[in-house]
Amino acid sequence: MAKLTEPGPGAPRGSRYADQRPYVVIEEFGELDGPITGQVVLSRRLDWSGRARYDLDNPRRLASMYETVLREATTTEDLQLWLSGPTLLRLWNSLVLPPQVRLAWEAKHPVLAEARRAAA
């Protein structure tokens, strides 16, 4: 079961989209069993950039795919299909994510927050 962060009661003047939208966070970290090698193509719903093909053997493209999925996933299935728990933990400190995504995931999965503190 996914947990969505809740948007506020109304968008205050000057607020950003990232502050208002809900993000999907998986309940059980062990449920993330997605691909870690090879070529994958994300659906247009997740990646409309024109660069939706990812070579997961290329560390930059692997991290880019994780960033995209974490930002754009709308269902638990998105997360389960594309992310691997051990790989997410390994990449966590280097991923460029909105603070709202990072905080939501770290609140639900303290192992991610611990990994970030250990790397600091």
DSSP file (Angstrom, degrees, kcal/mol; ACC not computed):
  #  RESIDUE AA STRUCTURE BP1 BP2  ACC     N-H-->O    O-->H-N    N-H-->O    O-->H-N    TCO  KAPPA ALPHA  PHI   PSI    X-CA   Y-CA   Z-CA
    1    1 A M              0   0    0      0, 0.0    26,-0.7     0, 0.0     2,-0.2   0.000 360.0 360.0 360.0 130.4    0.0    0.0    0.0
    2    2 A A  E     -A   26   0A   0     24,-0.2     2,-0.5    25,-0.1    24,-0.2  -0.547 360.0-142.1 -85.9 150.5    1.4    3.4   -1.0
    3    3 A K  E     -A   25   0A   0     22,-3.0    22,-2.2    -2,-0.2     2,-0.4  -0.959  13.3-155.6-110.9 130.4    1.4    6.4    1.2
    4    4 A L  E     -A   24   0A   0     -2,-0.5     2,-0.2    20,-0.2    20,-0.2  -0.871  19.1-122.6-103.4 137.0    0.7    9.8   -0.4
    5    5 A T        -     0   0    0     18,-1.5    96,-0.0    -2,-0.4    95,-0.0  -0.556  36.5-117.8 -70.2 145.1    1.9   12.9    1.2
    6    6 A E        -     0   0    0     -2,-0.2     2,-0.1    16,-0.1    15,-0.1  -0.711  17.7-131.2 -92.1 131.9   -1.1   15.2    1.7
    7    7 A P        -     0   0    0      0, 0.0    13,-0.1     0, 0.0    14,-0.1  -0.411  35.5 -98.7 -71.6 157.8   -1.4   18.5   -0.1
    8    8 A G        -     0   0    0     11,-0.4     3,-0.1     1,-0.1    11,-0.0  -0.083  39.9 -92.8 -69.0 175.6   -2.3   21.5    2.1
    9    9 A P  S    S-     0   0    0      0, 0.0     2,-0.3     0, 0.0    -1,-0.1   0.763 103.7 -12.9 -65.6 -25.5   -5.9   22.9    2.4
   10   10 A G  S    S-     0   0    0      0, 0.0    -2,-0.0     0, 0.0     0, 0.0  -0.925  80.6 -93.0-170.9 149.7   -5.2   25.4   -0.4
   11   11 A A        -     0   0    0     -2,-0.3     3,-0.1    -3,-0.1     2,-0.0  -0.569  41.1-134.8 -74.3 118.7   -2.2   26.7   -2.2
   12   12 A P    >   -     0   0    0      0, 0.0     3,-2.3     0, 0.0    -1,-0.0  -0.366  40.8 -80.0 -67.1 153.3   -0.9   29.9   -0.5
   13   13 A R  T 3  S+     0   0    0      1,-0.3     0, 0.0    -2,-0.0     0, 0.0  -0.289 119.2  15.2 -53.8 130.6   -0.1   32.7   -2.8
   14   14 A G  T 3  S+     0   0    0      1,-0.2    -1,-0.3    -3,-0.1     2,-0.0   0.511  91.1 146.5  81.4   5.5    3.3   32.1   -4.4
   15   15 A S    <   -     0   0    0     -3,-2.3    -1,-0.2     1,-0.1     2,-0.2  -0.354  45.7-119.3 -73.7 157.3    3.5   28.5   -3.4
   16   16 A R    >>  -     0   0    0      1,-0.1     3,-1.0    -2,-0.0     4,-0.7  -0.625  15.4-119.5 -95.9 155.1    5.3   26.0   -5.7
   17   17 A Y  H >> S+     0   0    0      1,-0.3     4,-2.1    -2,-0.2     3,-1.5   0.894 113.3  60.7 -56.3 -41.7    3.7   23.0   -7.4
   18   18 A A  H 34 S+     0   0    0      1,-0.3    -1,-0.3     2,-0.2    -3,-0.0   0.775 101.0  54.7 -61.0 -26.2    6.2   20.7   -5.5
   19   19 A D  H <4 S+     0   0    0     -3,-1.0   -11,-0.4     1,-0.1    -1,-0.3   0.682 114.8  39.4 -78.5 -17.4    4.7   21.9   -2.2
   20   20 A Q  H << S+     0   0    0     -3,-1.5    -2,-0.2    -4,-0.7    -1,-0.1   0.740  94.3  87.4-104.9 -28.6    1.2   21.0   -3.2
   21   21 A R  S  < S-     0   0    0     -4,-2.1     2,-0.2   -14,-0.1   -16,-0.0  -0.437  73.9-120.8 -80.2 148.3    1.4   17.7   -5.1
   22   22 A P        -     0   0    0      0, 0.0     2,-0.4     0, 0.0   -16,-0.1  -0.610  22.7-152.0 -82.2 146.8    1.3   14.4   -3.3
   23   23 A Y        -     0   0    0     -2,-0.2   -18,-1.5    77,-0.1     2,-0.4  -0.931  16.3-120.8-117.2 144.6    4.2   12.0   -3.7
   24   24 A V  E     -A    4   0A   0     49,-0.7     2,-0.4    -2,-0.4   -20,-0.2  -0.696  28.2-176.9 -86.2 132.7    4.0    8.2   -3.5
   25   25 A V  E     -A    3   0A   0    -22,-2.2   -22,-3.0    -2,-0.4     2,-0.1  -0.998  25.2-125.2-129.0 126.9    6.0    6.5   -0.9
   26   26 A I  E     -A    2   0A   0     -2,-0.4   -24,-0.2   -24,-0.2     3,-0.1  -0.412   8.8-141.8 -72.0 146.0    6.1    2.7   -0.6
   27   27 A E  S    S+     0   0    0    -26,-0.7     2,-0.6     1,-0.2    -1,-0.1   0.919  88.6  41.1 -73.0 -45.3    5.1    1.2    2.7
   28   28 A E    >   -     0   0    0      1,-0.1     3,-2.1   -27,-0.1    -1,-0.2  -0.922  66.4-156.8-113.6 115.4    7.7   -1.7    2.6
   29   29 A F  G >  S+     0   0    0     -2,-0.6     3,-1.7     1,-0.3    56,-0.2   0.839  92.9  64.7 -56.8 -35.8   11.2   -1.0    1.3
   30   30 A G  G 3  S+     0   0    0      1,-0.3    -1,-0.3    55,-0.1    55,-0.1   0.598  85.2  74.2 -66.4 -11.1   11.6   -4.7    0.5
   31   31 A E  G <  S+     0   0    0     -3,-2.1     2,-1.0    53,-0.1    -1,-0.3   0.574  71.3  97.7 -77.5  -8.7    8.8   -4.5   -2.1
   32   32 A L    <   +     0   0    0     -3,-1.7    53,-2.5    -4,-0.2    48,-0.1  -0.709  37.8 145.3 -86.0 105.0   11.2   -2.6   -4.4
   33   33 A D  B     +B   84   0B   0     -2,-1.0    51,-0.3    47,-0.7    -1,-0.1  -0.193  21.8 142.8-135.1  40.9   12.5   -5.2   -6.8
   34   34 A G        -     0   0    0     49,-3.3    48,-0.2    45,-0.2    47,-0.1  -0.095  58.0 -65.8 -78.8-180.0   12.8   -3.4  -10.1
   35   35 A P        -     0   0    0      0, 0.0    -1,-0.2     0, 0.0    49,-0.1  -0.265  37.6-178.7 -67.5 150.8   15.5   -3.8  -12.8
   36   36 A I        +     0   0    0      1,-0.2     2,-0.3    -3,-0.1    26,-0.0   0.413  66.4  36.2-127.6  -5.2   19.1   -2.8  -12.0
   37   37 A T  S    S+     0   0    0      2,-0.1    -1,-0.2    20,-0.1     2,-0.1  -0.923  89.9  32.3-140.2 167.2   20.8   -3.6  -15.4
   38   38 A G  S    S-     0   0    0     -2,-0.3    18,-3.0    -3,-0.1     2,-0.4  -0.276  91.0 -42.8  86.5-170.3   20.0   -3.4  -19.0
   39   39 A Q  E     +C   55   0C   0     16,-0.2     2,-0.3    17,-0.1    16,-0.2  -0.816  54.6 176.5-101.0 135.3   17.9   -1.1  -21.1
   40   40 A V  E     -C   54   0C   0     14,-2.4    14,-3.4    -2,-0.4     2,-0.5  -0.958  19.1-149.8-134.1 156.2   14.5    0.1  -19.9
   41   41 A V  E     -C   53   0C   0     -2,-0.3    12,-0.2    12,-0.2     2,-0.1  -0.977  15.8-144.4-127.2 117.3   11.9    2.5  -21.3
   42   42 A L        -     0   0    0     10,-2.3    10,-0.1    -2,-0.5    -2,-0.0  -0.475  29.9-100.9 -75.9 150.2    9.7    4.4  -18.9
   43   43 A S    >>  -     0   0    0     -2,-0.1     4,-2.6     1,-0.1     3,-1.0  -0.271  30.2-111.2 -65.5 158.4    6.1    5.1  -20.0
   44   44 A R  T 34 S+     0   0    0      1,-0.3    -1,-0.1     2,-0.2    -2,-0.1   0.787 117.4  64.8 -61.7 -28.3    5.3    8.6  -21.3
   45   45 A R  T 34 S+     0   0    0      1,-0.2    -1,-0.3     2,-0.1     3,-0.2   0.847 112.5  33.2 -63.7 -34.1    3.3    9.1  -18.1
   46   46 A L  T <4 S+     0   0    0     -3,-1.0     2,-0.4     1,-0.3    -2,-0.2   0.825 133.2  23.5 -89.7 -36.1    6.5    8.9  -16.0
   47   47 A D     <  +     0   0    0     -4,-2.6     3,-0.3     1,-0.1    -1,-0.3  -0.877  52.4 160.5-139.9 103.9    8.9   10.4  -18.5
   48   48 A W        +     0   0    0     -2,-0.4    -4,-0.1    -3,-0.2    -1,-0.1   0.166  50.8 104.9-103.4  15.3    7.8   12.8  -21.2
   49   49 A S  S    S-     0   0    0      1,-0.1    -1,-0.2     2,-0.0    -5,-0.0   0.654  92.0-115.1 -73.3 -16.6   11.3   14.3  -21.7
   50   50 A G  S    S+     0   0    0     -3,-0.3     3,-0.1    -6,-0.0    -1,-0.1   0.372 104.5  83.1  91.2  -5.4   12.0   12.5  -25.0
   51   51 A R        +     0   0    0      1,-0.1    -3,-0.1     3,-0.0    -2,-0.0  -0.304  45.7 134.9-122.2  46.9   14.8   10.6  -23.2
   52   52 A A        +     0   0    0     -5,-0.2   -10,-2.3   -10,-0.1     2,-0.5   0.495  45.3  93.9 -78.7  -3.4   12.7    7.9  -21.6
   53   53 A R  E     -C   41   0C   0    -12,-0.2     2,-0.4    -3,-0.1   -12,-0.2  -0.805  59.9-169.3 -91.3 128.0   15.2    5.1  -22.6
   54   54 A Y  E     -C   40   0C   0    -14,-3.4   -14,-2.4    -2,-0.5     2,-0.9  -0.969  22.1-151.0-124.3 130.2   17.6    4.4  -19.8
   55   55 A D  E >   -C   39   0C   0     -2,-0.4     3,-2.0   -16,-0.2     7,-0.3  -0.867  13.0-165.5 -94.0 102.5   20.8    2.3  -19.9
   56   56 A L  T 3  S+     0   0    0    -18,-3.0    -1,-0.1    -2,-0.9   -17,-0.1   0.594  83.2  68.1 -71.1  -9.3   20.9    1.1  -16.3
   57   57 A D  T 3  S+     0   0    0    -19,-0.3    -1,-0.3     1,-0.1   -18,-0.1   0.587  86.2  79.1 -81.4 -10.7   24.5    0.0  -16.8
   58   58 A N  S <> S-     0   0    0     -3,-2.0     4,-2.5     1,-0.1     3,-0.4  -0.887  78.9-147.5 -96.0 113.5   25.4    3.7  -17.1
   59   59 A P  H  > S+     0   0    0      0, 0.0     4,-2.2     0, 0.0     5,-0.2   0.825  95.7  51.9 -54.6 -35.7   25.5    5.1  -13.5
   60   60 A R  H  > S+     0   0    0      2,-0.2     4,-2.2     1,-0.2     5,-0.1   0.915 112.1  44.6 -67.1 -42.4   24.3    8.5  -14.6
   61   61 A R  H  > S+     0   0    0     -3,-0.4     4,-2.4    -6,-0.3    -1,-0.2   0.857 111.1  54.5 -71.8 -34.2   21.3    7.1  -16.5
   62   62 A L  H  X S+     0   0    0     -4,-2.5     4,-2.1    -7,-0.3    -2,-0.2   0.952 111.5  44.3 -61.2 -49.2   20.5    4.8  -13.6
   63   63 A A  H  X S+     0   0    0     -4,-2.2     4,-2.5     1,-0.2    -2,-0.2   0.893 111.9  53.7 -62.5 -40.0   20.4    7.7  -11.2
   64   64 A S  H  X S+     0   0    0     -4,-2.2     4,-2.3     1,-0.2    -1,-0.2   0.898 107.9  49.8 -62.6 -41.0   18.4    9.8  -13.6
   65   65 A M  H  X S+     0   0    0     -4,-2.4     4,-2.8     2,-0.2     5,-0.2   0.919 110.4  50.3 -64.6 -42.3   15.8    7.1  -13.9
   66   66 A Y  H  X S+     0   0    0     -4,-2.1     4,-2.6     1,-0.2     5,-0.2   0.921 110.4  49.8 -61.6 -43.7   15.5    6.8  -10.1
   67   67 A E  H  X S+     0   0    0     -4,-2.5     4,-1.9     2,-0.2    -1,-0.2   0.926 112.5  47.9 -59.6 -44.9   15.1   10.6   -9.8
   68   68 A T  H  X S+     0   0    0     -4,-2.3     4,-2.7     2,-0.2     5,-0.2   0.940 113.4  46.0 -62.9 -48.5   12.4   10.5  -12.5
   69   69 A V  H  X S+     0   0    0     -4,-2.8     4,-2.3     1,-0.2    -2,-0.2   0.916 112.2  50.6 -64.0 -43.0   10.4    7.6  -11.0
   70   70 A L  H  < S+     0   0    0     -4,-2.6   -46,-0.2    -5,-0.2    -1,-0.2   0.865 117.2  41.0 -63.5 -35.5   10.6    9.1   -7.4
   71   71 A R  H  < S+     0   0    0     -4,-1.9    -2,-0.2    -5,-0.2    -1,-0.2   0.872 125.9  31.6 -76.6 -38.5    9.3   12.4   -8.7
   72   72 A E  H  < S+     0   0    0     -4,-2.7    -2,-0.2    -5,-0.2    -3,-0.2   0.562  81.3 119.9-106.1 -10.5    6.7   11.2  -11.1
   73   73 A A     <  +     0   0    0     -4,-2.3   -49,-0.7    -5,-0.2     3,-0.1  -0.283  29.7 177.6 -59.1 138.3    5.3    7.9   -9.7
   74   74 A T        +     0   0    0      1,-0.1     2,-0.3   -51,-0.1    -1,-0.1   0.428  63.5  41.0-118.4  -5.6    1.6    8.0   -8.9
   75   75 A T  S  > S-     0   0    0      1,-0.1     4,-1.3   -51,-0.1     3,-0.2  -0.948  78.2-117.9-139.4 159.7    1.1    4.4   -7.8
   76   76 A T  H  > S+     0   0    0     -2,-0.3     4,-2.7     1,-0.2     5,-0.2   0.869 115.1  61.8 -59.7 -37.7    2.9    1.8   -5.7
   77   77 A E  H  > S+     0   0    0      1,-0.2     4,-2.6     2,-0.2    -1,-0.2   0.871  97.6  56.5 -61.2 -37.3    3.1   -0.3   -8.9
   78   78 A D  H  > S+     0   0    0     -3,-0.2     4,-1.6     2,-0.2    -1,-0.2   0.938 111.0  44.1 -56.5 -46.4    5.3    2.4  -10.5
   79   79 A L  H  X S+     0   0    0     -4,-1.3     4,-2.4     1,-0.2   -45,-0.2   0.924 115.0  47.3 -66.3 -45.6    7.7    2.2   -7.6
   80   80 A Q  H  < S+     0   0    0     -4,-2.7   -47,-0.7     1,-0.2    -1,-0.2   0.863 112.4  50.6 -64.9 -36.4    7.8   -1.6   -7.5
   81   81 A L  H  < S+     0   0    0     -4,-2.6    -1,-0.2    -5,-0.2    -2,-0.2   0.854 124.3  23.4 -70.4 -35.7    8.2   -1.9  -11.3
   82   82 A W  H  < S+     0   0    0     -4,-1.6     2,-0.3   -48,-0.2    -2,-0.2   0.657 107.3  71.4-111.7 -19.4   11.1    0.4  -11.6
   83   83 A L     <  -     0   0    0     -4,-2.4   -49,-3.3    -5,-0.2     2,-0.4  -0.785  54.3-155.0-110.0 147.7   13.0    0.7   -8.3
   84   84 A S  B  >  -B   33   0B   0     -2,-0.3     4,-3.0   -51,-0.3   -51,-0.2  -0.972  16.9-139.7-113.8 129.7   15.3   -1.7   -6.4
   85   85 A G  H  > S+     0   0    0    -53,-2.5     4,-2.4    -2,-0.4     5,-0.2   0.931 101.8  45.0 -55.3 -53.0   15.5   -1.2   -2.7
   86   86 A P  H  > S+     0   0    0      0, 0.0     4,-2.0     0, 0.0    -1,-0.2   0.882 115.8  48.1 -61.9 -36.6   19.3   -1.9   -2.4
   87   87 A T  H  > S+     0   0    0      2,-0.2     4,-2.4     1,-0.2    -2,-0.2   0.908 109.8  51.9 -70.2 -40.9   20.0    0.3   -5.4
   88   88 A L  H  X S+     0   0    0     -4,-3.0     4,-1.8     1,-0.2    -1,-0.2   0.927 110.6  48.7 -59.5 -44.6   17.8    3.1   -4.0
   89   89 A L  H  < S+     0   0    0     -4,-2.4     4,-0.4    -5,-0.2    -1,-0.2   0.907 112.2  48.7 -61.5 -42.5   19.7    2.9   -0.7
   90   90 A R  H  < S+     0   0    0     -4,-2.0     3,-0.2     1,-0.2    -1,-0.2   0.879 119.9  36.9 -65.1 -38.7   23.1    3.0   -2.6
   91   91 A L  H >X S+     0   0    0     -4,-2.4     3,-1.9     1,-0.2     4,-1.1   0.646  87.8 101.0 -87.1 -16.5   22.1    6.0   -4.7
   92   92 A W  G >< S+     0   0    0     -4,-1.8     3,-0.8     1,-0.3    -1,-0.2   0.788  80.3  48.7 -45.6 -48.3   20.1    7.9   -2.2
   93   93 A N  G 34 S+     0   0    0     -4,-0.4    -1,-0.3    -3,-0.2    -2,-0.1   0.766 114.2  46.0 -67.2 -25.4   22.7   10.5   -1.2
   94   94 A S  G <4 S+     0   0    0     -3,-1.9    -1,-0.2    -4,-0.2    -2,-0.2   0.563  86.7 108.4 -95.7  -8.5   23.6   11.3   -4.8
   95   95 A L    <<  -     0   0    0     -4,-1.1     2,-0.8    -3,-0.8   -31,-0.1  -0.462  65.1-137.0 -73.4 139.8   20.0   11.7   -6.1
   96   96 A V        +     0   0    0     -2,-0.2    -1,-0.1   -33,-0.1    -2,-0.1  -0.860  42.8 157.4 -96.9 106.9   18.8   15.2   -7.0
   97   97 A L        -     0   0    0     -2,-0.8   -29,-0.0   -27,-0.0   -30,-0.0  -0.915  49.4 -95.7-131.1 152.2   15.2   15.2   -5.6
   98   98 A P    >>  -     0   0    0      0, 0.0     4,-2.1     0, 0.0     3,-0.8  -0.429  41.0-118.4 -60.0 143.9   12.7   17.8   -4.4
   99   99 A P  H 3> S+     0   0    0      0, 0.0     4,-2.8     0, 0.0     5,-0.2   0.835 113.9  60.5 -55.8 -32.2   13.0   18.2   -0.6
  100  100 A Q  H 3> S+     0   0    0      2,-0.2     4,-1.9     1,-0.2     5,-0.1   0.884 106.3  45.6 -64.1 -38.4    9.4   17.1   -0.3
  101  101 A V  H <> S+     0   0    0     -3,-0.8     4,-2.4     2,-0.2     5,-0.2   0.947 114.1  48.0 -68.0 -49.1   10.2   13.7   -1.9
  102  102 A R  H  X S+     0   0    0     -4,-2.1     4,-2.6     1,-0.2     5,-0.2   0.929 113.9  46.4 -59.1 -47.3   13.4   13.2    0.2
  103  103 A L  H  X S+     0   0    0     -4,-2.8     4,-2.2     1,-0.2    -1,-0.2   0.897 111.6  51.2 -64.5 -41.0   11.6   14.1    3.4
  104  104 A A  H  X S+     0   0    0     -4,-1.9     4,-1.5    -5,-0.2    -1,-0.2   0.924 114.3  43.3 -63.2 -44.2    8.6   11.9    2.7
  105  105 A W  H  X S+     0   0    0     -4,-2.4     4,-2.6     1,-0.2     7,-0.2   0.910 114.7  49.0 -68.8 -41.9   10.8    8.9    1.9
  106  106 A E  H  < S+     0   0    0     -4,-2.6     7,-0.3    -5,-0.2    -1,-0.2   0.841 108.4  54.3 -68.4 -31.9   13.1    9.4    4.9
  107  107 A A  H  < S+     0   0    0     -4,-2.2    -1,-0.2    -5,-0.2    -2,-0.2   0.887 116.9  36.9 -66.3 -38.2   10.2    9.8    7.3
  108  108 A K  H  < S+     0   0    0     -4,-1.5    -2,-0.2     1,-0.2    -1,-0.2   0.804 127.7  35.4 -82.8 -31.2    8.8    6.5    6.1
  109  109 A H    >X  -     0   0    0     -4,-2.6     3,-2.2    -5,-0.2     4,-0.8  -0.774  63.8-175.8-128.5  85.0   12.2    4.7    5.8
  110  110 A P  H 3> S+     0   0    0      0, 0.0     4,-2.8     0, 0.0     5,-0.2   0.725  78.4  74.6 -55.7 -23.7   14.7    5.9    8.4
  111  111 A V  H 3> S+     0   0    0      1,-0.2     4,-1.9     2,-0.2     5,-0.1   0.837  95.1  52.2 -59.7 -30.4   17.4    3.8    6.8
  112  112 A L  H <> S+     0   0    0     -3,-2.2     4,-1.9    -7,-0.2    -1,-0.2   0.910 109.6  47.2 -70.7 -42.6   17.5    6.4    4.0
  113  113 A A  H  X S+     0   0    0     -4,-0.8     4,-2.4    -7,-0.3    -2,-0.2   0.902 111.8  51.6 -63.9 -40.3   17.9    9.2    6.5
  114  114 A E  H  X S+     0   0    0     -4,-2.8     4,-2.6     1,-0.2    -1,-0.2   0.901 108.1  51.7 -63.3 -40.9   20.6    7.3    8.3
  115  115 A A  H  X S+     0   0    0     -4,-1.9     4,-1.5    -5,-0.2    -1,-0.2   0.889 110.4  48.7 -63.3 -38.7   22.5    6.7    5.0
  116  116 A R  H  X S+     0   0    0     -4,-1.9     4,-0.9     2,-0.2    -2,-0.2   0.915 112.3  47.7 -68.7 -41.7   22.4   10.4    4.3
  117  117 A R  H >< S+     0   0    0     -4,-2.4     3,-0.6     1,-0.2    -2,-0.2   0.901 110.2  52.9 -65.0 -40.0   23.7   11.3    7.8
  118  118 A A  H 3< S+     0   0    0     -4,-2.6    -1,-0.2     1,-0.2    -2,-0.2   0.823 108.8  49.8 -64.7 -31.5   26.4    8.7    7.5
  119  119 A A  H 3<        0   0    0     -4,-1.5    -1,-0.2     1,-0.2    -2,-0.2   0.680 360.0 360.0 -80.7 -18.0   27.6   10.2    4.2
  120  120 A A    <<        0   0    0     -4,-0.9    -1,-0.2    -3,-0.6    -2,-0.2   0.481 360.0 360.0 -74.3 360.0   27.7   13.8    5.6
